[in-house]
Amino acid sequence: MRRGLSLNRKPFAGSLRLRLFVLILLPLVAVAVMAGTIRYWQAQTMSQALYDDALKIVAHVVAREVIITQGDVVSDALLDSLVGALGDPIFYNVSAADGRILAGYTDTPEGIIPAELRGGEPHFFDFTYNGQPARAVVLREFIADPFFDGWTTVLVWQSTTQRRALSLIILQQALGILALVLVTAAAAVWIGIAQGLRPLTDLREAVSLRSPSELNPIRRVAPNEVRPLVGTMNSLFARLQAELQRRNAFIANAAHQIRNPVAAIRAQAEAALSSKDAQQRDARVTDLHAAASELSRLSQQLLSLEIAEHTAATGRTPLDFRQLVAEQARKFAPVALAEGVEVHLQAPAQPMVVTGNPVLLREVIDNLLDNALRYGASHGEEIRLRLEPDDRQLTLTIEDDGPGIPVTASEHVFERFVRLPQHGGNERDRSGCGLGLAIVRSIVVAHGGSAYLAHGTKGCGIVISLPLSGNAA
């Protein structure tokens, strides 16, 4: 459905100015056509009324002329005068009460005169005479004269050529005026649209001045209709600026963090190459392997952080978080046992279904377990995982018996590349880059949950909460 809508709107996506011009001008053209039609009908009505009045006068003139001449034909001078006034040829017929034709043309079609006519009232009608349309008027008058024998009928008709010509002339004049009005209105509308869209042109210029290094908000005065758009663009600029600053800070920190492992690998490799003693060379190779492992872990965590911040919303499916935690704990147990640390999981028997990305949620559990083993639990101690559900969410708490984290650093430890000074704890390799908890919080927040530090425990406790399926954002 959306695709169909987009296809329907595509023809209007070219020019807003042209679209407004067409949308404004089309109603004007429709009104002009309607006005022209109404004007043509008025012109026909007016020309017919004028010519009918003239035709009625001609009928009276013909009747008087026939009465005066006692049935003689109308003089050519009078006919020429009438034709000059009306334009079209004039035909007439005068008949007595008994039907005798007293004067005029005798080739009129039969039956065109109504049988009953009121005396003194003109009756107009249309008919075809010699293959051409004609307009006629018939009058019945009582003449007290033996020759006319009482009621006399006068029929006068004329072709409608001049009537149509007059209607067309009036229509042409009206169309000329309408065309002039339309052209003037179109020019005024085009200029008005150009002036009305000037704020959009200014906005376009303001946007064109923005660059990755210049994303300040647009502060130009904008009309009320454009202000929401400007506000949205300023919000976008702010998010882009924050993202660029975050990306630049991330690149700078990553470059700084990678520089030391790379330098260590190069130094260890040079030492191994220059060493002539096999035992010393083996020691240098061992150190080289440790430095390469640390660099691999750093690269993996950097990649995980970027994936967590940009793809956490994709690939989400309903999954049993309890089973996911149990699987990761079983996989991690041999690593912890090799360090003399036990892993305990306390969880209810029922499933805990959440909607999330299983790969990223495994990354959360792995980072929490590795963080507890790396900086907390020592030989002979344990790592405890406690999973607790309620009506809307679940909480996973991972505790160790290490030195813990000060309350003042509760939020600081979730930032990137933050590592607190280590005191006590196990003797395991304490090298790290300070990304583990940052990755945890980034993934959990993207899933609609939260990650925070639990206080009041013996060592360090990290708590994450996730919405159960059906309540996830």
VENJORA-V349144 format. One record per residue. N is the residue number from 1. RES is the residue in one small letter. PHI is phi in radians with two decimals (999 if undefined). Layout:
<<N & RES & PHI> <N & RES & PHI>>
This chain:
<<1 & m & 999> <2 & r & -1.10> <3 & r & -1.13> <4 & g & -1.10> <5 & l & -1.12> <6 & s & -1.15> <7 & l & -1.21> <8 & n & -1.20> <9 & r & -1.54> <10 & k & -1.05> <11 & p & -1.07> <12 & f & -1.63> <13 & a & -1.55> <14 & g & -1.35> <15 & s & -2.41> <16 & l & -1.16> <17 & r & -1.09> <18 & l & -1.16> <19 & r & -1.10> <20 & l & -1.09> <21 & f & -1.06> <22 & v & -1.17> <23 & l & -1.13> <24 & i & -1.45> <25 & l & -1.35> <26 & l & -1.03> <27 & p & -1.07> <28 & l & -1.12> <29 & v & -1.12> <30 & a & -1.08> <31 & v & -1.13> <32 & a & -1.12> <33 & v & -1.11> <34 & m & -1.12> <35 & a & -1.12> <36 & g & -1.12> <37 & t & -1.12> <38 & i & -1.10> <39 & r & -1.15> <40 & y & -1.16> <41 & w & -1.13> <42 & q & -1.11> <43 & a & -1.12> <44 & q & -1.11> <45 & t & -1.11> <46 & m & -1.21> <47 & s & -1.15> <48 & q & -1.16> <49 & a & -1.12> <50 & l & -1.11> <51 & y & -1.23> <52 & d & -1.16> <53 & d & -1.07> <54 & a & -1.14> <55 & l & -1.17> <56 & k & -1.14> <57 & i & -1.10> <58 & v & -1.07> <59 & a & -1.08> <60 & h & -1.11> <61 & v & -1.10> <62 & v & -1.10> <63 & a & -1.07> <64 & r & -1.15> <65 & e & -1.12> <66 & v & -1.18> <67 & i & -1.11> <68 & i & -1.12> <69 & t & -1.56> <70 & q & 1.02> <71 & g & 1.59> <72 & d & -1.34> <73 & v & -1.20> <74 & v & -1.24> <75 & s & -1.12> <76 & d & -1.09> <77 & a & -1.11> <78 & l & -1.17> <79 & l & -1.08> <80 & d & -1.10> <81 & s & -1.15> <82 & l & -1.19> <83 & v & -1.13> <84 & g & -1.11> <85 & a & -1.34> <86 & l & -1.70> <87 & g & 1.69> <88 & d & -1.64> <89 & p & -1.05> <90 & i & -2.00> <91 & f & -2.15> <92 & y & -2.52> <93 & n & -2.74> <94 & v & -2.08> <95 & s & -2.25> <96 & a & -1.42> <97 & a & -1.16> <98 & d & -1.47> <99 & g & 1.67> <100 & r & -1.19> <101 & i & -1.46> <102 & l & -1.50> <103 & a & -2.82> <104 & g & 1.79> <105 & y & -1.49> <106 & t & -1.86> <107 & d & -1.72> <108 & t & -1.32> <109 & p & -1.08> <110 & e & -1.32> <111 & g & 1.42> <112 & i & -1.49> <113 & i & -1.58> <114 & p & -1.02> <115 & a & -1.22> <116 & e & -2.00> <117 & l & -2.24> <118 & r & -1.39> <119 & g & -1.16> <120 & g & 1.46> <121 & e & -1.81> <122 & p & -1.29> <123 & h & -2.18> <124 & f & -1.80> <125 & f & -2.78> <126 & d & -1.96> <127 & f & -2.75> <128 & t & -1.89> <129 & y & -2.20> <130 & n & 0.98> <131 & g & 1.40> <132 & q & -2.17> <133 & p & -1.17> <134 & a & -2.43> <135 & r & -2.08> <136 & a & -2.25> <137 & v & -2.33> <138 & v & -2.18> <139 & l & -2.19> <140 & r & -2.13> <141 & e & -2.22> <142 & f & -1.61> <143 & i & -2.07> <144 & a & -1.44> <145 & d & -2.57> <146 & p & -1.03> <147 & f & -1.18> <148 & f & -1.55> <149 & d & 1.06> <150 & g & 1.62> <151 & w & -1.20> <152 & t & -2.10> <153 & t & -1.87> <154 & v & -1.99> <155 & l & -2.03> <156 & v & -2.23> <157 & w & -2.42> <158 & q & -2.70> <159 & s & -1.19> <160 & t & -1.75> <161 & t & -1.09> <162 & q & -1.20> <163 & r & -1.06> <164 & r & -1.11> <165 & a & -1.10> <166 & l & -1.11> <167 & s & -1.09> <168 & l & -1.16> <169 & i & -1.12> <170 & i & -1.10> <171 & l & -1.13> <172 & q & -1.07> <173 & q & -1.10> <174 & a & -1.15> <175 & l & -1.14> <176 & g & -1.09> <177 & i & -1.14> <178 & l & -1.11> <179 & a & -1.11> <180 & l & -1.10> <181 & v & -1.13> <182 & l & -1.13> <183 & v & -1.09> <184 & t & -1.11> <185 & a & -1.14> <186 & a & -1.10> <187 & a & -1.13> <188 & a & -1.14> <189 & v & -1.14> <190 & w & -1.09> <191 & i & -1.14> <192 & g & -1.11> <193 & i & -1.13> <194 & a & -1.05> <195 & q & -1.24> <196 & g & -1.19> <197 & l & -1.56> <198 & r & -1.01> <199 & p & -1.05> <200 & l & -1.20> <201 & t & -1.12> <202 & d & -1.10> <203 & l & -1.15> <204 & r & -1.09> <205 & e & -1.11> <206 & a & -1.15> <207 & v & -1.20> <208 & s & -1.13> <209 & l & -1.37> <210 & r & -1.36> <211 & s & -2.59> <212 & p & -0.98> <213 & s & -1.67> <214 & e & -2.40> <215 & l & -2.14> <216 & n & -1.19> <217 & p & -1.14> <218 & i & -1.36> <219 & r & -1.99> <220 & r & -1.27> <221 & v & -1.22> <222 & a & -2.22> <223 & p & -1.08> <224 & n & -1.06> <225 & e & -1.20> <226 & v & -1.73> <227 & r & -1.05> <228 & p & -1.04> <229 & l & -1.13> <230 & v & -1.10> <231 & g & -1.09> <232 & t & -1.14> <233 & m & -1.15> <234 & n & -1.10> <235 & s & -1.12> <236 & l & -1.12> <237 & f & -1.06> <238 & a & -1.12> <239 & r & -1.16> <240 & l & -1.12> <241 & q & -1.11> <242 & a & -1.11> <243 & e & -1.18> <244 & l & -1.15> <245 & q & -1.12> <246 & r & -1.12> <247 & r & -1.15> <248 & n & -1.12> <249 & a & -1.13> <250 & f & -1.12> <251 & i & -1.13> <252 & a & -1.11> <253 & n & -1.15> <254 & a & -1.11> <255 & a & -1.09> <256 & h & -1.17> <257 & q & -1.24> <258 & i & -1.32> <259 & r & -1.04> <260 & n & -1.16> <261 & p & -1.06> <262 & v & -1.14> <263 & a & -1.11> <264 & a & -1.14> <265 & i & -1.08> <266 & r & -1.14> <267 & a & -1.14> <268 & q & -1.14> <269 & a & -1.14> <270 & e & -1.13> <271 & a & -1.15> <272 & a & -1.16> <273 & l & -1.21> <274 & s & -1.51> <275 & s & -1.35> <276 & k & -1.74> <277 & d & -1.54> <278 & a & -1.11> <279 & q & -1.16> <280 & q & -1.16> <281 & r & -1.14> <282 & d & -1.10> <283 & a & -1.13> <284 & r & -1.17> <285 & v & -1.16> <286 & t & -1.10> <287 & d & -1.12> <288 & l & -1.10> <289 & h & -1.12> <290 & a & -1.13> <291 & a & -1.15> <292 & a & -1.17> <293 & s & -1.12> <294 & e & -1.13> <295 & l & -1.14> <296 & s & -1.11> <297 & r & -1.12> <298 & l & -1.09> <299 & s & -1.11> <300 & q & -1.13> <301 & q & -1.20> <302 & l & -1.06> <303 & l & -1.12> <304 & s & -1.09> <305 & l & -1.12> <306 & e & -1.15> <307 & i & -1.11> <308 & a & -1.10> <309 & e & -1.46> <310 & h & -2.14> <311 & t & -2.24> <312 & a & -1.18> <313 & a & -1.45> <314 & t & -1.84> <315 & g & 1.16> <316 & r & -1.52> <317 & t & -2.47> <318 & p & -1.16> <319 & l & -2.58> <320 & d & -1.53> <321 & f & -1.18> <322 & r & -1.07> <323 & q & -1.15> <324 & l & -1.10> <325 & v & -1.13> <326 & a & -1.11> <327 & e & -1.12> <328 & q & -1.18> <329 & a & -1.14> <330 & r & -1.12> <331 & k & -1.18> <332 & f & -1.48> <333 & a & -0.99> <334 & p & -1.06> <335 & v & -1.13> <336 & a & -1.19> <337 & l & -1.12> <338 & a & -1.12> <339 & e & -1.66> <340 & g & 1.37> <341 & v & -2.07> <342 & e & -1.73> <343 & v & -2.00> <344 & h & -2.09> <345 & l & -2.06> <346 & q & -2.04> <347 & a & -2.61> <348 & p & -1.22> <349 & a & -1.38> <350 & q & -1.32> <351 & p & -1.15> <352 & m & -2.19> <353 & v & -1.54> <354 & v & -2.20> <355 & t & -1.85> <356 & g & -2.91> <357 & n & -1.57> <358 & p & -1.10> <359 & v & -1.13> <360 & l & -1.25> <361 & l & -1.17> <362 & r & -1.11> <363 & e & -1.10> <364 & v & -1.07> <365 & i & -1.11> <366 & d & -1.08> <367 & n & -1.16> <368 & l & -1.16> <369 & l & -1.16> <370 & d & -1.14> <371 & n & -1.13> <372 & a & -1.15> <373 & l & -1.31> <374 & r & -1.30> <375 & y & -2.03> <376 & g & -2.05> <377 & a & -1.18> <378 & s & -1.99> <379 & h & -1.03> <380 & g & 1.57> <381 & e & -1.78> <382 & e & -2.52> <383 & i & -1.98> <384 & r & -1.98> <385 & l & -1.95> <386 & r & -2.22> <387 & l & -1.96> <388 & e & -2.34> <389 & p & -1.79> <390 & d & -2.40> <391 & d & -1.15> <392 & r & -2.04> <393 & q & -2.59> <394 & l & -2.15> <395 & t & -2.22> <396 & l & -2.05> <397 & t & -2.00> <398 & i & -2.05> <399 & e & -2.08> <400 & d & -2.35> <401 & d & -1.84> <402 & g & -1.40> <403 & p & -1.25> <404 & g & 1.44> <405 & i & -2.13> <406 & p & -1.06> <407 & v & -1.07> <408 & t & -1.16> <409 & a & -1.85> <410 & s & -1.06> <411 & e & -1.67> <412 & h & -1.11> <413 & v & -1.24> <414 & f & -1.56> <415 & e & -1.50> <416 & r & -1.28> <417 & f & 1.00> <418 & v & -1.85> <419 & r & -2.29> <420 & l & -1.46> <421 & p & -1.03> <422 & q & -1.66> <423 & h & -2.33> <424 & g & 1.27> <425 & g & 1.43> <426 & n & -1.34> <427 & e & -1.76> <428 & r & -1.17> <429 & d & -0.94> <430 & r & -1.68> <431 & s & -1.19> <432 & g & -2.98> <433 & c & -2.06> <434 & g & 1.31> <435 & l & -1.97> <436 & g & -1.02> <437 & l & -1.22> <438 & a & -1.10> <439 & i & -1.12> <440 & v & -1.01> <441 & r & -1.13> <442 & s & -1.07> <443 & i & -1.21> <444 & v & -1.14> <445 & v & -1.10> <446 & a & -1.12> <447 & h & -1.63> <448 & g & 1.46> <449 & g & -1.95> <450 & s & -2.58> <451 & a & -2.35> <452 & y & -2.67> <453 & l & -1.64> <454 & a & -1.64> <455 & h & -1.88> <456 & g & 1.59> <457 & t & -1.68> <458 & k & -1.13> <459 & g & -1.96> <460 & c & -1.98> <461 & g & -2.26> <462 & i & -1.94> <463 & v & -2.07> <464 & i & -2.16> <465 & s & -2.20> <466 & l & -2.31> <467 & p & -1.25> <468 & l & -1.19> <469 & s & -1.04> <470 & g & 1.77> <471 & n & -2.05> <472 & a & -1.18> <473 & a & -1.21>>
